[in-house]
Amino acid sequence: MSDDKLLIEVANGSKKAFEELYNLYSSKVYSLAFRYSGVREDAEEITTDVFVKVWQNAKKFRGNSKVSTWIYRITVNTALEYKRKRKPEEVEIDEEIISTQNENTSGTDQEIIALALRKLPEKQRIAIILTQIENYSYKEASRIMGKSIKAIESLVQRGKETLRRLLT
């Protein structure tokens, strides 16, 4: 069943369709929430909140984007909302925030990169995580963040420049 049809079924109250949608997207939602929050427990809570919102708002999906984009947009918004509610001193970065895509990267290097990412302005950090770590296209990232493609390109460029300064 296509994602669109699954979401229609969810909107009609189908728990089976919701379970299937959850199974399709929960690991990706968790990964995005974790990369944003840096804390496993927070990512788990954000993931739960995202799927509660998907269940509650399935009828509001207009079909202007892919279902995946809609769910990832909910994830980013929920992560931002969660972060705003927390005090800055409560947020700790988890050592695994940077995936080990390059096995030659030492644990210390990953920690340094994670800390540098944390210092980026919020929008730059999200744009970098979506496009450079999660490998979303600029178009997909623009839909998730609700920005133009040019704005995403600019955020990524400025984010990379800031990271270079922080890491040299």
C-alpha positions as CSV (number, residue, x, y, z in Angstrom):
1,M,0.0,0.0,0.0
2,S,1.3,3.5,-0.9
3,D,2.2,6.0,1.9
4,D,-0.7,8.2,0.7
5,K,-3.2,5.4,1.0
6,L,-1.8,4.4,4.4
7,L,-2.2,7.9,5.7
8,I,-5.8,8.0,4.4
9,E,-6.4,4.8,6.3
10,V,-4.8,6.3,9.4
11,A,-7.1,9.4,9.0
12,N,-10.0,7.0,9.0
13,G,-8.9,5.5,12.3
14,S,-7.1,2.3,11.1
15,K,-4.7,1.1,13.8
16,K,-3.2,-1.4,11.4
17,A,-2.4,1.3,8.9
18,F,-0.9,3.4,11.6
19,E,1.3,0.5,12.8
20,E,2.5,0.0,9.2
21,L,3.3,3.7,8.9
22,Y,5.1,3.6,12.2
23,N,7.1,0.6,11.1
24,L,8.0,2.4,7.9
25,Y,9.1,5.7,9.5
26,S,9.9,5.3,13.2
27,S,13.6,4.5,12.7
28,K,14.1,7.5,10.4
29,V,12.1,9.8,12.7
30,Y,14.2,8.6,15.7
31,S,17.4,9.1,13.8
32,L,16.5,12.6,12.8
33,A,15.3,13.4,16.3
34,F,18.5,12.0,17.8
35,R,20.7,13.9,15.4
36,Y,18.9,17.1,16.4
37,S,18.7,16.5,20.2
38,G,21.8,14.5,20.7
39,V,20.2,12.6,23.6
40,R,18.6,9.1,23.3
41,E,15.9,9.7,25.8
42,D,14.9,13.0,24.2
43,A,14.9,11.4,20.7
44,E,12.6,8.6,22.0
45,E,10.2,11.2,23.5
46,I,10.3,13.3,20.3
47,T,9.6,10.2,18.2
48,T,6.6,9.3,20.4
49,D,5.3,12.9,20.1
50,V,5.7,12.8,16.3
51,F,3.6,9.7,15.9
52,V,0.9,11.0,18.3
53,K,0.8,14.1,16.0
54,V,0.7,12.0,12.9
55,W,-2.3,10.1,14.3
56,Q,-4.1,13.3,15.4
57,N,-3.4,15.2,12.3
58,A,-3.6,12.6,9.5
59,K,-6.9,14.2,8.3
60,K,-5.1,17.5,7.8
61,F,-2.6,16.2,5.3
62,R,-3.2,18.1,2.1
63,G,-1.0,16.1,-0.2
64,N,1.1,19.0,-1.3
65,S,4.2,17.0,-0.5
66,K,5.2,13.4,0.0
67,V,4.0,11.7,3.3
68,S,7.6,11.3,4.3
69,T,8.3,15.0,3.9
70,W,5.2,15.8,6.0
71,I,6.3,13.4,8.7
72,Y,9.9,14.7,8.7
73,R,8.5,18.3,8.9
74,I,6.5,17.3,12.0
75,T,9.7,15.7,13.4
76,V,11.8,18.9,12.9
77,N,9.0,21.1,14.4
78,T,8.6,18.8,17.3
79,A,12.3,18.7,18.0
80,L,12.5,22.5,17.9
81,E,9.5,22.8,20.2
82,Y,11.0,20.2,22.6
83,K,14.3,22.1,22.6
84,R,12.6,25.5,23.4
85,K,10.9,23.9,26.4
86,R,14.2,22.6,27.8
87,K,16.7,24.7,29.6
88,P,20.0,25.0,27.7
89,E,22.0,23.5,30.6
90,E,19.9,20.4,30.5
91,V,20.9,19.5,26.9
92,E,23.9,17.2,26.6
93,I,25.3,16.1,23.3
94,D,25.6,12.3,22.9
95,E,28.8,11.0,21.5
96,E,27.0,9.1,18.8
97,I,25.4,12.1,17.2
98,I,27.7,11.9,14.2
99,S,27.3,8.6,12.5
100,T,30.4,6.5,11.7
101,Q,30.0,6.8,8.0
102,N,33.8,7.1,7.8
103,E,35.2,4.3,9.9
104,N,38.6,6.1,9.9
105,T,37.2,9.0,11.9
106,S,38.2,8.6,15.5
107,G,35.8,8.9,18.4
108,T,37.5,12.1,19.5
109,D,37.1,13.6,16.1
110,Q,33.4,12.7,16.1
111,E,33.0,14.3,19.5
112,I,34.7,17.5,18.2
113,I,32.4,17.6,15.2
114,A,29.3,17.0,17.3
115,L,30.3,19.8,19.7
116,A,31.0,22.1,16.7
117,L,27.6,21.2,15.2
118,R,25.9,22.1,18.5
119,K,27.4,25.6,18.3
120,L,25.8,26.3,15.0
121,P,22.7,28.5,14.9
122,E,19.6,26.3,15.0
123,K,18.5,26.7,11.3
124,Q,22.1,26.1,10.0
125,R,22.4,23.0,12.2
126,I,19.1,21.6,11.0
127,A,20.0,22.3,7.3
128,I,23.4,20.7,7.7
129,I,22.0,17.6,9.5
130,L,19.3,17.1,6.9
131,T,21.5,17.6,3.8
132,Q,24.9,16.5,4.8
133,I,24.3,13.8,7.4
134,E,20.8,12.5,6.6
135,N,21.4,13.0,2.9
136,Y,18.2,14.7,2.0
137,S,18.1,16.7,-1.2
138,Y,18.0,20.5,-0.9
139,K,14.4,20.3,-2.3
140,E,13.3,17.8,0.4
141,A,15.1,19.8,3.1
142,S,13.4,23.0,1.9
143,R,10.0,21.3,2.3
144,I,10.9,19.9,5.7
145,M,12.1,23.2,7.0
146,G,9.5,25.3,5.2
147,K,12.2,27.4,3.5
148,S,13.1,28.0,-0.2
149,I,15.8,25.9,-1.8
150,K,18.0,29.0,-2.0
151,A,17.5,29.6,1.7
152,I,18.6,26.0,2.4
153,E,21.7,26.4,0.1
154,S,22.6,29.6,2.0
155,L,22.1,28.0,5.4
156,V,24.2,25.0,4.5
157,Q,27.0,27.2,3.0
158,R,27.0,29.5,6.1
159,G,26.9,26.4,8.3
160,K,29.9,24.8,6.6
161,E,31.8,28.1,6.8
162,T,31.1,28.3,10.5
163,L,32.1,24.7,11.0
164,R,35.4,25.3,9.2
165,R,36.1,28.2,11.5
166,L,35.2,26.2,14.6
167,L,37.2,23.2,13.5
168,T,40.5,24.9,12.5
